[in-house]
Amino acid sequence: MQYRTVIRCAELAAIAGVLWLTACDRPHAPAPETSRAPGPTRTYTIGMSQCNLGEPWRVQMNADIRAAAARHPELRVIFKDAQNDTLRQRAHVEEFINARVDLLIISPKEAAPLTEPVARAMEAGIPVIVLDRAVLGDRYTCFIGADNVKIGRAAGEWIKRRLGGKGRVVELKGLMTSIPGQDRHRGFREAIAGTDIEVVFEADMKWLEPEARKEMESALARFPRIDLVYAHNDPGAHGAYLAARAAGREKEMLFVGIDALPHEGVAYVRQGILDATFEYPTGGAEAIETALRILRGETVPKQIVLGSRVYDRSNVDRGGDPLP
């Protein structure tokens, strides 16, 4: 009995060996493929340096950037407000450089002081979109803004027609160390050159309504007759209007501004406060669109010029008219 058990075990071992060798000779079935989950989408950080948020137009620019970026989940925008302080804005640019943001958008307070920090960002390999106010030179990736000389000239032409080529005008200028202020002044003066329009008072109100109101009070105290106020932005024109109204003289003169935000300049025209306003688009949506193209490695123009419109009491209800 024990002998038979040993023989049976040997037979089973031999069968197992044959089965093992047979299995080794067969080709292996391919392992089932496992589906690969897509990798995480690349995210980009954009630094946005705003010169100040004391102007409603700049608040709108930030809102336009935020809304445009929200449509692209791969974008993260960090906003910094320089509070109208050039040194603070320079420091903000340095912070963005040190943080190695993927792209910088800057709307400079002043041209010359921000030129060198922008150039340093470029040297660090960070593309730069300059929005609204230019810097000096060409050490940036792309500038986006409307043609301020053209807008100033269009305002001058409108004023020339409305006054019949003669009159006494107050010019309340934007910050004259900024390119837009210089350009809006130059275009206006070119348009009225050779006419009998006299600029009897001019002052730098730094784009701010309280400053404009204060300067207009000085003009009203000095000049018993003012036919029109040309302000480089709508808050300036509105501040001048408030000063004239406080003096009981608002019906003696016309008020012209620039920006044409729907809830500000255009609304003032509808309300009869301003006689005309000229659109200066924020460029916020265009900045995000251009940033995406840059981050994707596409070539973008060095300069993108935005269009403009004029709104006055004759056309405001139909949406203004484009500047030719």
Phi and psi restraints in degrees (value plus and minus 20) as a CYANA .aco file:
   2 GLN   PHI     -82.3   -42.3
   2 GLN   PSI     -56.5   -16.5
   3 TYR   PHI     -84.8   -44.8
   3 TYR   PSI     -61.7   -21.7
   4 ARG   PHI     -86.2   -46.2
   4 ARG   PSI     -58.0   -18.0
   5 THR   PHI     -82.6   -42.6
   5 THR   PSI     -60.6   -20.6
   6 VAL   PHI     -84.1   -44.1
   6 VAL   PSI     -63.9   -23.9
   7 ILE   PHI     -81.3   -41.3
   7 ILE   PSI     -61.9   -21.9
   8 ARG   PHI     -84.1   -44.1
   8 ARG   PSI     -60.3   -20.3
   9 CYS   PHI     -85.1   -45.1
   9 CYS   PSI     -58.4   -18.4
  10 ALA   PHI     -85.5   -45.5
  10 ALA   PSI     -59.2   -19.2
  11 GLU   PHI     -83.9   -43.9
  11 GLU   PSI     -64.0   -24.0
  12 LEU   PHI     -83.1   -43.1
  12 LEU   PSI     -59.3   -19.3
  13 ALA   PHI     -83.1   -43.1
  13 ALA   PSI     -60.6   -20.6
  14 ALA   PHI     -85.4   -45.4
  14 ALA   PSI     -62.4   -22.4
  15 ILE   PHI     -82.7   -42.7
  15 ILE   PSI     -62.7   -22.7
  16 ALA   PHI     -81.0   -41.0
  16 ALA   PSI     -58.9   -18.9
  17 GLY   PHI     -84.5   -44.5
  17 GLY   PSI     -61.4   -21.4
  18 VAL   PHI     -83.3   -43.3
  18 VAL   PSI     -65.3   -25.3
  19 LEU   PHI     -80.3   -40.3
  19 LEU   PSI     -58.5   -18.5
  20 TRP   PHI     -85.7   -45.7
  20 TRP   PSI     -64.1   -24.1
  21 LEU   PHI     -84.5   -44.5
  21 LEU   PSI     -58.9   -18.9
  22 THR   PHI     -83.2   -43.2
  22 THR   PSI     -61.9   -21.9
  23 ALA   PHI     -84.2   -44.2
  23 ALA   PSI     -56.1   -16.1
  24 CYS   PHI     -87.1   -47.1
  24 CYS   PSI     -51.5   -11.5
  25 ASP   PHI     -95.9   -55.9
  25 ASP   PSI     -38.8     1.2
  26 ARG   PHI     -98.2   -58.2
  26 ARG   PSI     125.2   165.2
  27 PRO   PHI     -88.6   -48.6
  27 PRO   PSI     124.4   164.4
  28 HIS   PHI     -94.9   -54.9
  28 HIS   PSI     118.0   158.0
  29 ALA   PHI     -90.7   -50.7
  29 ALA   PSI     119.8   159.8
  30 PRO   PHI     -83.5   -43.5
  30 PRO   PSI     125.1   165.1
  31 ALA   PHI     -90.2   -50.2
  31 ALA   PSI     122.2   162.2
  32 PRO   PHI     -80.0   -40.0
  32 PRO   PSI     118.3   158.3
  33 GLU   PHI     -93.1   -53.1
  33 GLU   PSI     120.0   160.0
  34 THR   PHI    -122.9   -82.9
  34 THR   PSI     114.0   154.0
  35 SER   PHI     -92.8   -52.8
  35 SER   PSI     113.0   153.0
  36 ARG   PHI    -109.1   -69.1
  36 ARG   PSI     108.3   148.3
  37 ALA   PHI     -92.9   -52.9
  37 ALA   PSI     119.4   159.4
  38 PRO   PHI     -81.1   -41.1
  38 PRO   PSI     123.4   163.4
  39 GLY   PHI     -89.2   -49.2
  39 GLY   PSI     144.1   184.1
  40 PRO   PHI     -84.3   -44.3
  40 PRO   PSI     122.2   162.2
  41 THR   PHI     -86.4   -46.4
  41 THR   PSI     118.4   158.4
  42 ARG   PHI     -84.8   -44.8
  42 ARG   PSI     110.9   150.9
  43 THR   PHI    -125.7   -85.7
  43 THR   PSI     129.5   169.5
  44 TYR   PHI    -144.7  -104.7
  44 TYR   PSI     120.1   160.1
  45 THR   PHI    -126.2   -86.2
  45 THR   PSI     105.6   145.6
  46 ILE   PHI    -132.1   -92.1
  46 ILE   PSI     109.1   149.1
  47 GLY   PHI    -114.2   -74.2
  47 GLY   PSI     109.8   149.8
  48 MET   PHI    -137.3   -97.3
  48 MET   PSI      92.1   132.1
  49 SER   PHI    -121.5   -81.5
  49 SER   PSI      88.4   128.4
  50 GLN   PHI    -120.9   -80.9
  50 GLN   PSI     114.2   154.2
  51 CYS   PHI     -88.6   -48.6
  51 CYS   PSI     -54.2   -14.2
  52 ASN   PHI    -187.0  -147.0
  52 ASN   PSI     141.2   181.2
  53 LEU   PHI    -138.7   -98.7
  53 LEU   PSI       2.1    42.1
  54 GLY   PHI    -103.4   -63.4
  54 GLY   PSI     -31.2     8.8
  55 GLU   PHI    -125.1   -85.1
  55 GLU   PSI     109.8   149.8
  56 PRO   PHI     -76.6   -36.6
  56 PRO   PSI     -52.2   -12.2
  57 TRP   PHI     -82.6   -42.6
  57 TRP   PSI     -56.3   -16.3
  58 ARG   PHI     -96.1   -56.1
  58 ARG   PSI     -53.5   -13.5
  59 VAL   PHI     -80.1   -40.1
  59 VAL   PSI     -61.8   -21.8
  60 GLN   PHI     -86.4   -46.4
  60 GLN   PSI     -58.1   -18.1
  61 MET   PHI     -79.1   -39.1
  61 MET   PSI     -68.0   -28.0
  62 ASN   PHI     -80.7   -40.7
  62 ASN   PSI     -60.4   -20.4
  63 ALA   PHI     -83.7   -43.7
  63 ALA   PSI     -59.2   -19.2
  64 ASP   PHI     -86.9   -46.9
  64 ASP   PSI     -59.3   -19.3
  65 ILE   PHI     -84.8   -44.8
  65 ILE   PSI     -65.7   -25.7
  66 ARG   PHI     -82.1   -42.1
  66 ARG   PSI     -63.2   -23.2
  67 ALA   PHI     -86.6   -46.6
  67 ALA   PSI     -61.0   -21.0
  68 ALA   PHI     -87.4   -47.4
  68 ALA   PSI     -60.8   -20.8
  69 ALA   PHI     -88.5   -48.5
  69 ALA   PSI     -50.3   -10.3
  70 ALA   PHI     -83.5   -43.5
  70 ALA   PSI     -41.2    -1.2
  71 ARG   PHI    -100.3   -60.3
  71 ARG   PSI     -22.6    17.4
  72 HIS   PHI    -149.3  -109.3
  72 HIS   PSI      76.2   116.2
  73 PRO   PHI     -81.9   -41.9
  73 PRO   PSI     -36.2     3.8
  74 GLU   PHI     -98.7   -58.7
  74 GLU   PSI     -25.4    14.6
  75 LEU   PHI    -124.2   -84.2
  75 LEU   PSI     119.2   159.2
  76 ARG   PHI    -148.7  -108.7
  76 ARG   PSI     102.3   142.3
  77 VAL   PHI    -130.8   -90.8
  77 VAL   PSI     108.6   148.6
  78 ILE   PHI    -127.2   -87.2
  78 ILE   PSI     101.3   141.3
  79 PHE   PHI    -119.2   -79.2
  79 PHE   PSI     118.6   158.6
  80 LYS   PHI    -150.5  -110.5
  80 LYS   PSI     115.9   155.9
  81 ASP   PHI    -128.3   -88.3
  81 ASP   PSI      97.1   137.1
  82 ALA   PHI     -98.9   -58.9
  82 ALA   PSI     -27.8    12.2
  83 GLN   PHI      36.0    76.0
  83 GLN   PSI      20.4    60.4
  84 ASN   PHI      43.4    83.4
  84 ASN   PSI       8.8    48.8
  85 ASP   PHI    -140.4  -100.4
  85 ASP   PSI      92.8   132.8
  86 THR   PHI     -82.0   -42.0
  86 THR   PSI     -62.7   -22.7
  87 LEU   PHI     -82.8   -42.8
  87 LEU   PSI     -58.9   -18.9
  88 ARG   PHI     -84.9   -44.9
  88 ARG   PSI     -59.7   -19.7
  89 GLN   PHI     -88.3   -48.3
  89 GLN   PSI     -58.2   -18.2
  90 ARG   PHI     -79.2   -39.2
  90 ARG   PSI     -63.0   -23.0
  91 ALA   PHI     -84.3   -44.3
  91 ALA   PSI     -57.3   -17.3
  92 HIS   PHI     -83.4   -43.4
  92 HIS   PSI     -61.2   -21.2
  93 VAL   PHI     -82.7   -42.7
  93 VAL   PSI     -61.5   -21.5
  94 GLU   PHI     -81.8   -41.8
  94 GLU   PSI     -60.0   -20.0
  95 GLU   PHI     -82.3   -42.3
  95 GLU   PSI     -62.4   -22.4
  96 PHE   PHI     -84.8   -44.8
  96 PHE   PSI     -59.5   -19.5
  97 ILE   PHI     -83.1   -43.1
  97 ILE   PSI     -67.3   -27.3
  98 ASN   PHI     -85.3   -45.3
  98 ASN   PSI     -49.8    -9.8
  99 ALA   PHI    -100.2   -60.2
  99 ALA   PSI     -26.1    13.9
 100 ARG   PHI      36.9    76.9
 100 ARG   PSI      29.1    69.1
 101 VAL   PHI     -81.3   -41.3
 101 VAL   PSI     139.5   179.5
 102 ASP   PHI     -99.9   -59.9
 102 ASP   PSI     -45.1    -5.1
 103 LEU   PHI    -180.0  -140.0
 103 LEU   PSI     128.0   168.0
 104 LEU   PHI    -137.8   -97.8
 104 LEU   PSI     111.7   151.7
 105 ILE   PHI    -132.3   -92.3
 105 ILE   PSI     111.3   151.3
 106 ILE   PHI    -156.3  -116.3
 106 ILE   PSI     115.3   155.3
 107 SER   PHI    -134.6   -94.6
 107 SER   PSI      77.3   117.3
 108 PRO   PHI     -91.9   -51.9
 108 PRO   PSI     128.8   168.8
 109 LYS   PHI     -90.5   -50.5
 109 LYS   PSI     -67.6   -27.6
 110 GLU   PHI    -155.0  -115.0
 110 GLU   PSI     132.4   172.4
 111 ALA   PHI     -91.6   -51.6
 111 ALA   PSI     -79.8   -39.8
 112 ALA   PHI     -81.7   -41.7
 112 ALA   PSI     -68.6   -28.6
 113 PRO   PHI     -85.8   -45.8
 113 PRO   PSI     -42.6    -2.6
 114 LEU   PHI    -116.6   -76.6
 114 LEU   PSI     -24.8    15.2
 115 THR   PHI     -83.5   -43.5
 115 THR   PSI     -66.9   -26.9
 116 GLU   PHI     -89.3   -49.3
 116 GLU   PSI     -62.6   -22.6
 117 PRO   PHI     -81.6   -41.6
 117 PRO   PSI     -57.6   -17.6
 118 VAL   PHI     -83.9   -43.9
 118 VAL   PSI     -61.1   -21.1
 119 ALA   PHI     -83.1   -43.1
 119 ALA   PSI     -56.7   -16.7
 120 ARG   PHI     -85.5   -45.5
 120 ARG   PSI     -57.3   -17.3
 121 ALA   PHI     -81.9   -41.9
 121 ALA   PSI     -62.9   -22.9
 122 MET   PHI     -82.2   -42.2
 122 MET   PSI     -61.6   -21.6
 123 GLU   PHI     -83.4   -43.4
 123 GLU   PSI     -49.4    -9.4
 124 ALA   PHI    -101.5   -61.5
 124 ALA   PSI     -17.2    22.8
 125 GLY   PHI      63.9   103.9
 125 GLY   PSI      -2.2    37.8
 126 ILE   PHI    -123.4   -83.4
 126 ILE   PSI      96.2   136.2
 127 PRO   PHI     -83.8   -43.8
 127 PRO   PSI     126.9   166.9
 128 VAL   PHI    -148.0  -108.0
 128 VAL   PSI     107.1   147.1
 129 ILE   PHI    -123.8   -83.8
 129 ILE   PSI      99.7   139.7
 130 VAL   PHI    -114.9   -74.9
 130 VAL   PSI     103.7   143.7
 131 LEU   PHI    -136.1   -96.1
 131 LEU   PSI     108.5   148.5
 132 ASP   PHI      57.1    97.1
 132 ASP   PSI     -85.2   -45.2
 133 ARG   PHI    -126.7   -86.7
 133 ARG   PSI     106.0   146.0
 134 ALA   PHI     -96.7   -56.7
 134 ALA   PSI     141.8   181.8
 135 VAL   PHI    -125.1   -85.1
 135 VAL   PSI     154.0   194.0
 136 LEU   PHI    -100.4   -60.4
 136 LEU   PSI     132.2   172.2
 137 GLY   PHI      55.8    95.8
 137 GLY   PSI    -179.8  -139.8
 138 ASP   PHI    -154.5  -114.5
 138 ASP   PSI       6.1    46.1
 139 ARG   PHI    -109.7   -69.7
 139 ARG   PSI      48.8    88.8
 140 TYR   PHI    -175.2  -135.2
 140 TYR   PSI     149.3   189.3
 141 THR   PHI    -105.1   -65.1
 141 THR   PSI     -67.0   -27.0
 142 CYS   PHI    -174.9  -134.9
 142 CYS   PSI     118.4   158.4
 143 PHE   PHI    -128.1   -88.1
 143 PHE   PSI     114.1   154.1
 144 ILE   PHI    -144.7  -104.7
 144 ILE   PSI     104.6   144.6
 145 GLY   PHI     159.9   199.9
 145 GLY   PSI     146.2   186.2
 146 ALA   PHI    -104.1   -64.1
 146 ALA   PSI     148.9   188.9
 147 ASP   PHI    -105.9   -65.9
 147 ASP   PSI      80.8   120.8
 148 ASN   PHI     -91.1   -51.1
 148 ASN   PSI     -50.1   -10.1
 149 VAL   PHI     -84.3   -44.3
 149 VAL   PSI     -64.2   -24.2
 150 LYS   PHI     -82.1   -42.1
 150 LYS   PSI     -62.4   -22.4
 151 ILE   PHI     -85.9   -45.9
 151 ILE   PSI     -64.7   -24.7
 152 GLY   PHI     -81.1   -41.1
 152 GLY   PSI     -58.9   -18.9
 153 ARG   PHI     -87.6   -47.6
 153 ARG   PSI     -61.3   -21.3
 154 ALA   PHI     -83.0   -43.0
 154 ALA   PSI     -59.1   -19.1
 155 ALA   PHI     -83.7   -43.7
 155 ALA   PSI     -62.8   -22.8
 156 GLY   PHI     -82.5   -42.5
 156 GLY   PSI     -60.3   -20.3
 157 GLU   PHI     -85.4   -45.4
 157 GLU   PSI     -62.0   -22.0
 158 TRP   PHI     -81.5   -41.5
 158 TRP   PSI     -64.6   -24.6
 159 ILE   PHI     -84.1   -44.1
 159 ILE   PSI     -61.5   -21.5
 160 LYS   PHI     -80.7   -40.7
 160 LYS   PSI     -64.8   -24.8
 161 ARG   PHI     -85.3   -45.3
 161 ARG   PSI     -64.4   -24.4
 162 ARG   PHI     -87.5   -47.5
 162 ARG   PSI     -55.1   -15.1
 163 LEU   PHI    -110.8   -70.8
 163 LEU   PSI     -22.2    17.8
 164 GLY   PHI      47.8    87.8
 164 GLY   PSI       7.9    47.9
 165 GLY   PHI      60.3   100.3
 165 GLY   PSI     -11.0    29.0
 166 LYS   PHI    -170.4  -130.4
 166 LYS   PSI     128.8   168.8
 167 GLY   PHI     133.8   173.8
 167 GLY   PSI     153.0   193.0
 168 ARG   PHI    -131.8   -91.8
 168 ARG   PSI     102.7   142.7
 169 VAL   PHI    -142.9  -102.9
 169 VAL   PSI     122.7   162.7
 170 VAL   PHI    -123.0   -83.0
 170 VAL   PSI     110.3   150.3
 171 GLU   PHI    -131.8   -91.8
 171 GLU   PSI      95.3   135.3
 172 LEU   PHI    -122.2   -82.2
 172 LEU   PSI      89.0   129.0
 173 LYS   PHI    -112.0   -72.0
 173 LYS   PSI     129.6   169.6
 174 GLY   PHI     -92.1   -52.1
 174 GLY   PSI    -197.9  -157.9
 175 LEU   PHI     -76.8   -36.8
 175 LEU   PSI      96.2   136.2
 176 MET   PHI    -102.3   -62.3
 176 MET   PSI     -20.1    19.9
 177 THR   PHI    -111.7   -71.7
 177 THR   PSI     -16.7    23.3
 178 SER   PHI    -125.2   -85.2
 178 SER   PSI     129.1   169.1
 179 ILE   PHI     -82.1   -42.1
 179 ILE   PSI     -64.5   -24.5
 180 PRO   PHI     -77.8   -37.8
 180 PRO   PSI     -61.1   -21.1
 181 GLY   PHI     -80.9   -40.9
 181 GLY   PSI     -65.3   -25.3
 182 GLN   PHI     -83.4   -43.4
 182 GLN   PSI     -61.9   -21.9
 183 ASP   PHI     -91.6   -51.6
 183 ASP   PSI     -59.6   -19.6
 184 ARG   PHI     -87.2   -47.2
 184 ARG   PSI     -52.9   -12.9
 185 HIS   PHI     -88.9   -48.9
 185 HIS   PSI     -67.3   -27.3
 186 ARG   PHI     -83.6   -43.6
 186 ARG   PSI     -66.3   -26.3
 187 GLY   PHI     -81.1   -41.1
 187 GLY   PSI     -61.6   -21.6
 188 PHE   PHI     -83.0   -43.0
 188 PHE   PSI     -66.6   -26.6
 189 ARG   PHI     -86.4   -46.4
 189 ARG   PSI     -54.8   -14.8
 190 GLU   PHI     -82.5   -42.5
 190 GLU   PSI     -60.0   -20.0
 191 ALA   PHI     -88.6   -48.6
 191 ALA   PSI     -56.2   -16.2
 192 ILE   PHI    -114.6   -74.6
 192 ILE   PSI     -20.9    19.1
 193 ALA   PHI     -79.5   -39.5
 193 ALA   PSI     118.2   158.2
 194 GLY   PHI      62.1   102.1
 194 GLY   PSI     -18.0    22.0
 195 THR   PHI    -121.9   -81.9
 195 THR   PSI    -199.6  -159.6
 196 ASP   PHI    -118.0   -78.0
 196 ASP   PSI       2.8    42.8
 197 ILE   PHI    -103.0   -63.0
 197 ILE   PSI     105.6   145.6
 198 GLU   PHI    -134.4   -94.4
 198 GLU   PSI     106.1   146.1
 199 VAL   PHI    -105.4   -65.4
 199 VAL   PSI      84.1   124.1
 200 VAL   PHI    -106.5   -66.5
 200 VAL   PSI     -39.2     0.8
 201 PHE   PHI    -172.3  -132.3
 201 PHE   PSI     114.6   154.6
 202 GLU   PHI    -161.3  -121.3
 202 GLU   PSI     125.6   165.6
 203 ALA   PHI    -175.7  -135.7
 203 ALA   PSI     131.5   171.5
 204 ASP   PHI    -109.6   -69.6
 204 ASP   PSI      89.3   129.3
 205 MET   PHI    -118.9   -78.9
 205 MET   PSI     -13.6    26.4
 206 LYS   PHI      39.3    79.3
 206 LYS   PSI       9.2    49.2
 207 TRP   PHI      52.0    92.0
 207 TRP   PSI     -16.0    24.0
 208 LEU   PHI    -127.6   -87.6
 208 LEU   PSI     112.8   152.8
 209 GLU   PHI     -79.8   -39.8
 209 GLU   PSI     -65.4   -25.4
 210 PRO   PHI     -80.6   -40.6
 210 PRO   PSI     -58.1   -18.1
 211 GLU   PHI     -85.5   -45.5
 211 GLU   PSI     -60.7   -20.7
 212 ALA   PHI     -83.7   -43.7
 212 ALA   PSI     -61.7   -21.7
 213 ARG   PHI     -82.7   -42.7
 213 ARG   PSI     -62.2   -22.2
 214 LYS   PHI     -83.8   -43.8
 214 LYS   PSI     -63.7   -23.7
 215 GLU   PHI     -86.5   -46.5
 215 GLU   PSI     -57.3   -17.3
 216 MET   PHI     -86.7   -46.7
 216 MET   PSI     -54.7   -14.7
 217 GLU   PHI     -80.8   -40.8
 217 GLU   PSI     -58.6   -18.6
 218 SER   PHI     -84.8   -44.8
 218 SER   PSI     -63.4   -23.4
 219 ALA   PHI     -82.6   -42.6
 219 ALA   PSI     -62.5   -22.5
 220 LEU   PHI     -84.8   -44.8
 220 LEU   PSI     -55.5   -15.5
 221 ALA   PHI     -88.9   -48.9
 221 ALA   PSI     -48.6    -8.6
 222 ARG   PHI    -112.7   -72.7
 222 ARG   PSI     -48.8    -8.8
 223 PHE   PHI    -144.5  -104.5
 223 PHE   PSI      96.7   136.7
 224 PRO   PHI     -91.8   -51.8
 224 PRO   PSI     -36.2     3.8
 225 ARG   PHI    -151.4  -111.4
 225 ARG   PSI     102.4   142.4
 226 ILE   PHI    -153.9  -113.9
 226 ILE   PSI     106.4   146.4
 227 ASP   PHI    -111.5   -71.5
 227 ASP   PSI     -49.0    -9.0
 228 LEU   PHI    -180.4  -140.4
 228 LEU   PSI     127.3   167.3
 229 VAL   PHI    -134.8   -94.8
 229 VAL   PSI     104.0   144.0
 230 TYR   PHI    -128.4   -88.4
 230 TYR   PSI      94.2   134.2
 231 ALA   PHI    -131.9   -91.9
 231 ALA   PSI     124.7   164.7
 232 HIS   PHI     -93.7   -53.7
 232 HIS   PSI     -29.2    10.8
 233 ASN   PHI    -170.3  -130.3
 233 ASN   PSI     147.8   187.8
 234 ASP   PHI     -88.3   -48.3
 234 ASP   PSI     -57.8   -17.8
 235 PRO   PHI     -79.2   -39.2
 235 PRO   PSI     -56.2   -16.2
 236 GLY   PHI     -84.5   -44.5
 236 GLY   PSI     -63.5   -23.5
 237 ALA   PHI     -85.3   -45.3
 237 ALA   PSI     -58.9   -18.9
 238 HIS   PHI     -88.0   -48.0
 238 HIS   PSI     -60.7   -20.7
 239 GLY   PHI     -80.9   -40.9
 239 GLY   PSI     -59.9   -19.9
 240 ALA   PHI     -84.3   -44.3
 240 ALA   PSI     -60.7   -20.7
 241 TYR   PHI     -81.7   -41.7
 241 TYR   PSI     -64.2   -24.2
 242 LEU   PHI     -82.9   -42.9
 242 LEU   PSI     -59.0   -19.0
 243 ALA   PHI     -84.8   -44.8
 243 ALA   PSI     -63.5   -23.5
 244 ALA   PHI     -85.7   -45.7
 244 ALA   PSI     -58.7   -18.7
 245 ARG   PHI     -85.5   -45.5
 245 ARG   PSI     -60.2   -20.2
 246 ALA   PHI     -82.8   -42.8
 246 ALA   PSI     -49.5    -9.5
 247 ALA   PHI    -109.9   -69.9
 247 ALA   PSI     -18.9    21.1
 248 GLY   PHI      50.8    90.8
 248 GLY   PSI       7.7    47.7
 249 ARG   PHI    -143.9  -103.9
 249 ARG   PSI      -8.5    31.5
 250 GLU   PHI     -86.1   -46.1
 250 GLU   PSI     -44.0    -4.0
 251 LYS   PHI    -102.4   -62.4
 251 LYS   PSI     -26.5    13.5
 252 GLU   PHI    -103.7   -63.7
 252 GLU   PSI     -32.0     8.0
 253 MET   PHI    -163.1  -123.1
 253 MET   PSI     144.8   184.8
 254 LEU   PHI    -122.5   -82.5
 254 LEU   PSI     137.8   177.8
 255 PHE   PHI    -151.1  -111.1
 255 PHE   PSI     106.8   146.8
 256 VAL   PHI    -147.0  -107.0
 256 VAL   PSI     113.0   153.0
 257 GLY   PHI    -152.6  -112.6
 257 GLY   PSI    -195.6  -155.6
 258 ILE   PHI    -158.0  -118.0
 258 ILE   PSI     120.5   160.5
 259 ASP   PHI     120.7   160.7
 259 ASP   PSI     -77.5   -37.5
 260 ALA   PHI      40.3    80.3
 260 ALA   PSI      24.5    64.5
 261 LEU   PHI     -87.9   -47.9
 261 LEU   PSI     123.6   163.6
 262 PRO   PHI     -77.3   -37.3
 262 PRO   PSI     -59.6   -19.6
 263 HIS   PHI    -110.4   -70.4
 263 HIS   PSI     -18.6    21.4
 264 GLU   PHI    -145.2  -105.2
 264 GLU   PSI    -111.3   -71.3
 265 GLY   PHI     -77.8   -37.8
 265 GLY   PSI     -67.0   -27.0
 266 VAL   PHI     -84.8   -44.8
 266 VAL   PSI     -60.2   -20.2
 267 ALA   PHI     -84.0   -44.0
 267 ALA   PSI     -57.5   -17.5
 268 TYR   PHI     -84.0   -44.0
 268 TYR   PSI     -57.2   -17.2
 269 VAL   PHI     -85.0   -45.0
 269 VAL   PSI     -64.6   -24.6
 270 ARG   PHI     -81.0   -41.0
 270 ARG   PSI     -54.6   -14.6
 271 GLN   PHI    -102.4   -62.4
 271 GLN   PSI     -26.6    13.4
 272 GLY   PHI      62.9   102.9
 272 GLY   PSI      -7.9    32.1
 273 ILE   PHI    -100.9   -60.9
 273 ILE   PSI     -70.3   -30.3
 274 LEU   PHI    -121.4   -81.4
 274 LEU   PSI     129.8   169.8
 275 ASP   PHI    -112.2   -72.2
 275 ASP   PSI     -43.7    -3.7
 276 ALA   PHI    -182.0  -142.0
 276 ALA   PSI     130.7   170.7
 277 THR   PHI    -163.1  -123.1
 277 THR   PSI     126.7   166.7
 278 PHE   PHI    -134.4   -94.4
 278 PHE   PSI     109.7   149.7
 279 GLU   PHI     -88.3   -48.3
 279 GLU   PSI     112.3   152.3
 280 TYR   PHI    -145.2  -105.2
 280 TYR   PSI      77.0   117.0
 281 PRO   PHI     -82.8   -42.8
 281 PRO   PSI     127.0   167.0
 282 THR   PHI     -90.0   -50.0
 282 THR   PSI     -50.3   -10.3
 283 GLY   PHI      56.4    96.4
 283 GLY   PSI     -11.8    28.2
 284 GLY   PHI     -82.2   -42.2
 284 GLY   PSI     -67.7   -27.7
 285 ALA   PHI     -85.1   -45.1
 285 ALA   PSI     -60.3   -20.3
 286 GLU   PHI     -85.4   -45.4
 286 GLU   PSI     -53.1   -13.1
 287 ALA   PHI     -84.2   -44.2
 287 ALA   PSI     -63.3   -23.3
 288 ILE   PHI     -87.8   -47.8
 288 ILE   PSI     -61.7   -21.7
 289 GLU   PHI     -79.9   -39.9
 289 GLU   PSI     -63.0   -23.0
 290 THR   PHI     -89.4   -49.4
 290 THR   PSI     -58.6   -18.6
 291 ALA   PHI     -79.4   -39.4
 291 ALA   PSI     -63.8   -23.8
 292 LEU   PHI     -80.3   -40.3
 292 LEU   PSI     -62.4   -22.4
 293 ARG   PHI     -83.1   -43.1
 293 ARG   PSI     -61.7   -21.7
 294 ILE   PHI     -84.1   -44.1
 294 ILE   PSI     -65.9   -25.9
 295 LEU   PHI     -86.2   -46.2
 295 LEU   PSI     -43.9    -3.9
 296 ARG   PHI    -106.7   -66.7
 296 ARG   PSI     -17.9    22.1
 297 GLY   PHI      66.6   106.6
 297 GLY   PSI      -8.3    31.7
 298 GLU   PHI    -103.7   -63.7
 298 GLU   PSI     137.2   177.2
 299 THR   PHI    -106.0   -66.0
 299 THR   PSI     114.6   154.6
 300 VAL   PHI    -141.6  -101.6
 300 VAL   PSI     137.4   177.4
 301 PRO   PHI     -84.3   -44.3
 301 PRO   PSI     134.3   174.3
 302 LYS   PHI     -89.8   -49.8
 302 LYS   PSI     -49.8    -9.8
 303 GLN   PHI    -160.2  -120.2
 303 GLN   PSI     114.2   154.2
 304 ILE   PHI    -140.1  -100.1
 304 ILE   PSI      95.6   135.6
 305 VAL   PHI    -118.3   -78.3
 305 VAL   PSI     104.6   144.6
 306 LEU   PHI    -111.5   -71.5
 306 LEU   PSI     130.4   170.4
 307 GLY   PHI     -99.3   -59.3
 307 GLY   PSI     151.3   191.3
 308 SER   PHI    -162.5  -122.5
 308 SER   PSI     142.8   182.8
 309 ARG   PHI    -157.7  -117.7
 309 ARG   PSI     137.4   177.4
 310 VAL   PHI    -131.4   -91.4
 310 VAL   PSI     116.9   156.9
 311 TYR   PHI    -140.9  -100.9
 311 TYR   PSI     101.8   141.8
 312 ASP   PHI    -155.3  -115.3
 312 ASP   PSI    -195.2  -155.2
 313 ARG   PHI     -89.7   -49.7
 313 ARG   PSI     -36.5     3.5
 314 SER   PHI    -103.9   -63.9
 314 SER   PSI     -40.3    -0.3
 315 ASN   PHI    -151.2  -111.2
 315 ASN   PSI     -22.5    17.5
 316 VAL   PHI     -80.5   -40.5
 316 VAL   PSI     -54.2   -14.2
 317 ASP   PHI     -92.4   -52.4
 317 ASP   PSI     -38.2     1.8
 318 ARG   PHI    -123.1   -83.1
 318 ARG   PSI      -8.7    31.3
 319 GLY   PHI      72.4   112.4
 319 GLY   PSI      -0.5    39.5
 320 GLY   PHI      55.0    95.0
 320 GLY   PSI    -199.4  -159.4
 321 ASP   PHI    -146.4  -106.4
 321 ASP   PSI     118.7   158.7
 322 PRO   PHI     -88.4   -48.4
 322 PRO   PSI     125.9   165.9
 323 LEU   PHI     -93.4   -53.4
 323 LEU   PSI     118.4   158.4
